[in-house]
């Protein structure tokens, strides 16, 4: 696996993690 792919996968994972964390913190959001 290339460095670029690894970086992209890492960023995507962080974004998903923060998204779910935000959703869990505010389940009544407008989402």
HELIX and SHEET records of a PDB file:
HELIX    1   1 UNK A    3  UNK A   25  1                                  23    
END                                                                             
